[in-house]
Amino acid sequence: MKKVLLVLSIALCMATFVGCGSNKKAETNFNNHLIEVRNNLFAGEDSTYYATVCTGEREQDYALDGVVNELVPFGIVTIARLDNEALNQDEYPFTLVVNGENITGSLEKSPYDNTYSADIEQVIADDAEISLVLTLDGTNFNQTLTNVSSTFGVSKDDAISIACDELKDSIKTLSKEKDNFSEAFIKILKDYSGESNRYYWYVGIISPEGKTSGILIDTSSGDIISKKV
């Protein structure tokens, strides 16, 4: 859970803002100000490594500048050791097989932790059959990835509705500081503590002045794990 809270803290520093009122109107306003939205998450592992593919849309020139630019598709492929130990190289070539078609590239090391990732710049359908193939320090990884987000009890739209309700007082306060709204995002986070295989929706908002608010929601129950108002 410490790692989840760390990820939340980092996410709050990068969060984005929008105005919400109530019910469907509030959710429509929220959606109009999204600069990043993650739609699905595929995952797979062997005895040593854990891999994910998360796809969605984000603004083309990603910047916390109060302006929502055109959204473009993205697909983040990520891999790391289950024990979080470091790997030896700066990058690893990979092949992602999506419905029988190969997508190739190189996973590059994160400057912040021991994960490796790459953007395939496309969205993968929820019902796609995908597998990830690569060699890491002499060990072959060849695993089918399953759509774990398809089992979430709380959908992306549900998470937005919860956020608009739970953060409404904070949103009203931030909204008064400037006439025009700023930006927002919704992400899928995984609990890497090793105690469970839980996933969370994180919804973040920020005012044009840089004041932030956000909420972490359990994807199974809808319970609020953490909130900053």
N, C-alpha and C positions, 0 to 999 in steps of 0.2 A: 504493500500500500504506500510505502514511502516513495517508491518510484512513480506511482500514479500521482501523488501529490506534487512531486517534482515536475512531472509533465504538465500538470495543471498550472503550476506557477509560471512555467515557461509560456504556456498557452495564453495566460492572462496578460503577459507582457506583449504578446503579439495580437491580442484580441481586437475586435472591430465593432462599430456601433450602428444602431438603427433605432427608429422609433416604433413602439408597439402601442396599440390602444387596447383592444379587447377582441376576443373571438376571431372570426375569419378575417375581419378587416385588419386586425393587428398582425395576423400571420401573413397576410398579403403584403403589408408594409415591410415586414421583416424580410420576406423573400425578395423583394425589390432591391434590398440593400446588401444582399449576400455577395461577398467577394470570394468566398470559397465554400463549397459544399461537397461532402463526401457521401456518395450514394451507397456503396457496397464495400465489403471486405472479404477477400478470400484468404484462407490460411491453411498451412500444412507444416508438418514437422517430421523429423526422424529422431534418432536417439541423441543427436548432437546439435542440430540446427532447427531454427524456427523461421518460416518465411511467410510473408503476407503480400497481397496485391490489393491496394485500395484505389478505387477510381471515382471520378466525379468531375467537377468543373471549378475553375478559379479564374480570376481576372488575368488578362494577358500580361499586363505590366503590374505585377503584384506590389502594391505599395499602400501603406497606411496613411493616405493623404486626404481622406474624406470624399474621394471621388470613386464611384463604382464604374469600372471600365468593362468592356465586352468580356464575357466569360468564354474560356476555351477548355476543351477536355484535357484531363490528365489521368495518368495511371501510375502510381508509385509502387515499384517493386522493392521489397525490403527483406533482408536476411540478417540473422545474427545467431551466435551460439546461444543455446539454452542456458548455459552457465554464465553468460555475459562476458566470457573471457575474450581478449583481443585476438584478432587474426593477424597474419603476417604481412599481407600485401595491401597496397593502397586501393586496388580495384580488382574485380573478378569478372571475366566475361560470362554471360548467361544466355540461355535460350528459354523464352517463355512460349509454350505451345498453347495457342488459343483456338479451340475447335479445329485442330489439325494444322493450323498455320503457325509458322515460326516467327517470333519477334526476338531479335537479338540486340545485345547492347552490353554495357559494362556497369557493374554495380560499384559505386565509389564510396569510400569510407566517410562517415559523418564526422564533422569536426567536433561534435559534442559528445558522442558516445561510441560504442563498438558496433553499431549497426552499419550496414552497407545498403545503398539504395540507388535507384535510377527512375527516371520518368519516361514512360513509353508514349506519353502524349496522346492517349486515347482512352475512351471509356469501354469497359468490358460489360457485356450484358449479364444480368443476374443468373441466367440459366446456362452460361457458357461452361464448357469443359476445359479446364486449364491445368497445366503442370509446369513446374519450374525445374530446369536442368542446369547444373553448373558443378565445377570442381573447386573445392576450397581447401587449400593447403594439403593437397593429395587425397582428400576425401570427396567422393562423388555424392552429390545431392540430386535426387531425381524423385520428386514427390508430386502427387496430385493435390491441388489446392481446392478446398471446398468453400462454398459461400456461407460463411458463418453468420453474416448479417441477415440471411434469410430466416434464421431461427430467432431473431430478436423479438421479444414480446412488445417492445416499444419501437415504433417506426420513426423515421426521420421527421415526418410531419407531426407525430405525437410529441417528439422532443422539442420542436419549435413551439408548439402550443404550450407545453409545460414551461418553457423558458419565458415566453411572453407573459404568462400569468405570474410566475414566481419573481420575475425581475421588473414587474410593471412600475413599482415605486421608484426604483433606481432609474429606469428608462425615462420616467417623467421628469426626474431631477436633471438628468443629462440633457434632455430635450430642451429645457428652458434656457440652456446656456448658449444655444445658437439656433437660428431659424431653420437651417437645413440639416438633414440627418447625415450621418456618416456611414460606417460599414459594419458588417457582421459576418460570422462564419459558423459552420457546424462541422465537427470532426468526430471520427470514431477513434477511441483510445482503448488500449488493452491493458489489463492488469498484469504486469510482469513480475509481481512479487513472488510467484511460484506457489502461492497458497491457493490459487483458484484460476480458472480460465474465464474470467469475467471480462465483459466489454462495457464501455461507457460512451454515451453521447456527450460531447462537450460543446456547449453553445457559448460563444464569446461576443461581447459588444464593446465598443469604445466610442467616446465622444470626440468631436473634432479637436478638443483641447487635450486629448490623451487620457482622460479618465476612463477606467475600465470596470466592467462587470461581467460575470460569467457563472455558469452552472454546470455541474457534472452529474449526469443522470444514468442510473443503472439501466442497461438496455433490456434486461429481463423483467424487472419489476416496476420500473418507473420511479424508484426511490431516488431521492436527491442525496448524493454522496457528499457534495461540497458545493458551497455557493459563496460568491463574492458580490456584494451589492454596493 
